């Protein structure tokens, strides 16, 4: 059901092996199909496939039925893809890591490998799925076609309509015990790759229904589950020792950024359509005449017969009339409904703004975006957007760390890597750094950092607690020496002032008239 988020799939098995993998996959299919269908609906909705829902069909002037879609959903997605995912996730070394010099080199090389996989482009593809569907997947493997300058691992974005993970209720942390990707061949047979930490199983779901009319295509194929007869084709050992399919999301319910406001978005589309219908109906108004007698003319047909014909106005013609009889005032005018377009436009604007506000999309006009005033940032919604993004950021970091564990294992298992500082890295040495535009409330943030430094706080503590810089580690490395000199100058000046104040005070005490009395 749209609005509740994507299903989290569980199994009671603690371990998955050849004896139970088919059972687990088949049991998971119903929830997977529901997720897949919902993802398809949300992707279509964001692309503009948004039905105009009326309680009753139009009963008057039915030939005029404007169906206008104001795709606010796409506007919401575009903002969050840019604000939340506009910059690649970089990896930095944790501050308490041992052998920091060697591991810093490993982190730099790891960032290079990520970039070599096309991480920047892949991140935008993944972000598009996450903001629209609430979920996405990446698949990690050893780069078996390595060439000089390549990454030692591969990283592919997997469409959430064709993948899922299964978690086990046998563990308190509900850890993932199975990762599944799917594909369909030209004969409508499904091929399923199921990954455990120890094995990879290739499962074929044969289509035994020979009736072409009853074979559903595409995503509807699994609805006819009775024709899907799975069997293990073969299994092989998973050399990574970890499940290579990583689940990415940034909301615990795994919802899209506009999903909870779909009913309001439908109302906006209906309102826009009705405004358009009102304008169109006024333009194509029906003419109403009262006490008007149209001109009669005599016409002759092809046989020479004469007859009278009333000259009726046509679209764009002048209306020629004459008074029907003495004492009666003729009237002719368009038959229109008096629409309050100003009120309708105001209602549309208010509903649109409310939906954007509920989806945490700030005002982005020149008078508000990038403002340095606290009150303006709060009113425009930028502070709210930053607060929501910060909470989602922590979940994304967890997903990134799950991937790092597999990536480091793939690097260590690569036959092409002989010696590298990356081999000394452990997952807990790596910390994701998510860069996000932070150009609002600049005055307050700058003053806060300056005040902390002037009162003896370290640069590390200052930049860690004031969200101004995207990568605090780089700031510390490049600016640490200058900040230390700045603080030394401040402290020296303060000491000089204190000594001077002490001398002045001593002089004042000796000369005090009260003591002399």
Phi, psi and omega in degrees: 000127182297131180115332180274348183093178182279148180294140170262123188265130183237159169223156179272350180288140178278323179230146178248129178217191184297336184282338184228001186296320180294318179300316181293318181295315181296317179297329183279347189297321182299313178292324177297316181297321177297316177299315183297316180295321178294320177300318179297317179299315183293321177295318178295319181297316180292335179277357176111359178278080186235107184294144174273112187261114177249146176294321178222149178292158178299136182253341179240145181046054185296342179287347175255107181216081180287132177237091184258133179248118172265098191285073177292331180301317179293324177298318178296316180297317181298319179297310186288332174292323178283315184285319183271334187228019186292338180238147180296150177281117178264159181249134180233164180275135176297146185295334183259017181289143177279157182052054189300322183297312181294318183286334174297321176295322178295321178296318179298318179290325178295319176298323178296316180298319177299316180296325180292338177279000185079038186299323183297314179290318181297326181296321180290324175295315179296317180297324179297318177294319185293316182289334181267322184253340182089358186201154175199174182220152170235149181239122184253140177206165174290137177284102184273358177237044185295136170230161183306128181094350179280171172278153179277356177223160176251150181219114183241139175277130182250126179303128182294347176283350186229031180198157172196164175238154180242129179255156183252130176282354179286346179250142181294331180270004179051049184291157178286129179244353180206134173242135187230131170240151185231155177207157180233135178269181186289346178263014179066025171270136178269137173246123183244128172255117182247123185250126165250178180290343182251331186222160168240126179248131173259119185244131178254128175256101186283142176268103181264003178273109185273352179283107186301326184290334184263359180274112178286149182255159172059223186293340180278359185300316185289347178298328174269066189294340183292340180270355182265108181246098186283148174207143179287124176279308174195164177227150179220159182289139177272106185292340181285334182071011177218156177286119188279352180268118184253130177271127178246135175200168177221013173224132184305328179276352180060051178257158174283170185285346180241358190302320184284355181242021184296319180298320177292323177295322176297320179295322177297316179297321178294320180295316178298319180296318180293323175298316179296320178297318180299317179293317182295320180292328175290322179294319180259048186293149173277135180276137179241129181234143180223130181058038180242135177247117179283157183294140176251136179233155178262129179238152180243131180276185185291342179266003179088005179279135180261148178204157178271144178222135178279129179277104180264145181290147174247169182301123179089352181277156168288145178262111180260119182227172171216156183299135184294311179201166184294138178087000180246128179270118179285151177217139176216132183198161177288142177273104185232160173259135184282089179280138173268080186295326179298316179294320180292320178295322178295318178298318179298314181297318181293317179295320179296314180296322181294320178296316178298321179295317180292336176267011174062037175260118184281168172292139184234028176282170183296335183277350184235316184298131178078012181293153179258003181266137181297313182297319181294319179295322179292315181294322183282345177098000181291323178295322178294317179298320179294321179297315179294316180297323180295320179291322178290330181301323182294324178291319180297321178300321177297319177296319179297320179293325174300321179289322181301322179300319179285321181299313180296325176292320178296322178296316182291334180269357181290128179286348184267352181261111182269306181213132182198146175296344177295335181292342180271356184278142171243155182306324181282359174275342189256137178229123178290141176239112182263118181267136183215145178303125181232037186271020176253154181056043184295322183298312182296318182293317180296316178297323180295314180296316180298318180295318179298314181295321181292340180256017170095002177289149180287157178298324180300314181290324183294309183285338179285332185258348177245110186284080179244319185261144180288319182234097184296326182298316179295322178297316181296317181293318185276330188247357184302317182295317180295321179294321179299318178294321178299313180294323179297319178297317180297313182294322178297317179296321180294320179296319179297319180293323180294316179297317180296319179295324179295318178295318180296321180293319179298319179296320180293323180295315180299326184265006183300129179292335180293317179293324181292335176288000000 
